[in-house]
Amino acid sequence: MLSNENGSLSLAGWLREFLRLEAAGGLLLIMAAALAMVVANSPLKEACFNPGG
């Protein structure tokens, strides 16, 4: 486990520990789906779904 001098995990260590959890994959999938829904319903959808103009 990566920890700094006061015993707390660094960002890289925290991320590594989080990704070892079984639930991490499900949480990342939910977050990606939510982000996709936000982009699909925003002005950014033209840039994503029609990149040529």
Number of C-alpha atoms within 10 A of each C-alpha: 9 13 13 9 6 6 8 12 16 13 11 11 15 14 12 14 14 13 13 10 10 9 10 14 13 11 11 12 11 12 12 12 12 12 11 13 12 13 15 14 10 10 10 12 15 14 11 11 10 9 8 7 6
